[in-house]
Amino acid sequence: MVRASRAPVINPENTDAFQAAYEDGLQRYQQASTGILDLLDDAESREKMQVVLADGESFVAAGERVFDLVRAGQVEQATQLIEELRTPTLDSTTDEILQTELARLDEKKLQAASAANALLLLVTAGTLLASALTILSGALITAGISRTLQKSVGYITTSSNEIATTVEEQERVAHQQAASVNETTTTMDELEASFRQSAEQAKAAAAAARQALGLTESGTQAVGENMEGMFALEKKVGTIAEQMLQLSEQANQIGSISQLVSDIASQTNMLALNSSVEAVRAGEHGKGFTVVANEIRKLADQSQRSADKINELVSQIQNAINSTVMVTEEGTKTVSTGVEIARRTEQAFVGAAEAVNQVVLNNQQISLNLKQQLDGIQQVVQAMETINQGAKETASGITQAKVGTQQLNETAMELKQLM
C-alpha cells in the first residue's frame, strides 16, 4: 500500500491519479487490518501484529509526505524519502505471524482428526468386543460389558459433542482467516498490477528523457555549427568593411586628381584667353597663334567638363561607399549580436543537456527501485497465494474433521440405542 506512493516521483503530472490509487489501497489496507487482532488467539502473534500495524501507520504518514513533497516541486526530497521506505522488518514479521497461524491451524486440524480417529477406533473396537463376548460368555457377562459400553458411549458422546463444538469454532476462524488472506491476496495482486504499470511508466519516462537528451545534444551541436558560421560571416563582413574603406580612400584620391585636372584646365583656359588677346595685338603675325590658342581653349573646356563629370561620379561613388560602410558596420554589429545570442543559446543548451541528463539518471534510478519493489511484491504475492491455498486446505480439512465428528456422534448415539 505504502510503496504505491513512489509512483508520483516518476511522473509528477499524474500525481492526482496516483494519489487516488494510493487512497484506494489505503482503504483496502484499513479494511483488512480492522479486526485482525480478534482473529489471532496466540499472544505472541498478537504482539507481532501490533508491531506490524504500528509500522503500517508510519508508512501511511510517509506516503502522505511523499505526495506533499511532489506537489511542492521537491522531487529529490521525495525520491530520498522513497529510498527510506524499506519494509524488511514488516515483511519478516508478517511472514512469522502467517507461519505461526498456519502451524497452529495444522496442529489443530491434526488434533481434531486424531481425536476423531481414536474415538472411531474405540467405538469399533468396543462394538466388536461386545459382540464377541456376547457370543462366548452369556447374558451375565453381556450385561456387565453393556454397562461398561454405555459408560464409554456416554463419554464418547460427550467428547464428540465437545470436539464438534471446538471444530466448529476452528472452522469458523479458519474460514475467516482464509477470507482475510484471500482479500489480502487480491489487494496484493492489484498492488502488483499498479507497480507494474508504474514501472512501465518509469521506463517510458526514462526513454523520453533519453530522447530529449539526444535532441538537446543535437541542438547544442547545431548551435555550435551556427556559431562557427557566424564567426566566419563576422570575419568576412570585417574584410568587406576594410576593403570599402580602402575604396573610399582611393575614390577620394581620384576626386583630388580630378580636382587638380579641373584646376589645370581652368588655368589653361585662362592662358589660352591671354594668348588670344596677345595674338590680336600682334595682327597678321598672330593669327596662327590665335587658332592654336582657340584649340587649346576648347581642349581646356573639354577637360574642365570631363573633370566635372569625374568629380560628380566620384561624389556618387563616395556616397555609395559611405552608405555601404554604414550598412557594413550595422551588419558587423548585427553579426556580433548574433554571435553573442548564439553563445548564450549554446550555454543554455549545455545547461539543459546537463539537467536532462540528471533527469535521465534519476528516472533510471527510480525505474530500478520500482523493479526491485516489483520483484519483492511478486515474491509476496506468490507467498500469499501459497498461504491462501494452505488456508483453504486447512479450512477444508477442519470441515472434513467436523463431518467425521458428526458421524462419530451419530454412531455413538446408534450404539447407545442398541445398548
Sequence and secondary structure as in RCSB ss.txt:
>XXXX:A:sequence
MVRASRAPVINPENTDAFQAAYEDGLQRYQQASTGILDLLDDAESREKMQVVLADGESFVAAGERVFDLVRAGQV
EQATQLIEELRTPTLDSTTDEILQTELARLDEKKLQAASAANALLLLVTAGTLLASALTILSGALITAGISRTLQ
KSVGYITTSSNEIATTVEEQERVAHQQAASVNETTTTMDELEASFRQSAEQAKAAAAAARQALGLTESGTQAVGE
NMEGMFALEKKVGTIAEQMLQLSEQANQIGSISQLVSDIASQTNMLALNSSVEAVRAGEHGKGFTVVANEIRKLA
DQSQRSADKINELVSQIQNAINSTVMVTEEGTKTVSTGVEIARRTEQAFVGAAEAVNQVVLNNQQISLNLKQQLD
GIQQVVQAMETINQGAKETASGITQAKVGTQQLNETAMELKQLM
>XXXX:A:secstr
 GGGGGHHHH GGGHHHHHHHHHHHHHHHHHHHTTTGGG   HHHHHHHHHHHHHHHHHHHHHHHHHHHHHTT H
HHHHHHHHT   HHHHHHHHHHHHHHHHHHHHHHHHHHHHHHHHHHHHHHHHHHHHHHHHHH HHHHHHHHHHHH
HHHHHHHHHHHHHHHHHHHHHHHHHHHHHHHHHHHHHHHHHHHHHHHHHHHHHHHHHHHHHHHHHHHHHHHHHHH
HHHHHHHHHHHHHHHHHHHHHHHHHHHHHHHHHHHHHHHHHHHHHHHHHHHHHHHHHGGGGHHHHHHHHHHHHHH
HHHHHHHHHHHHHHHHHHHHHHHHHHHHHHHHHHHHHHHHHHHHHHHHHHHHHHHHHHHHHHHHHHHHHHHHHHH
HHHHHHHHHHHHHHHHHHHHHHHHHHHHHHHHHHHHHHHHHHH 
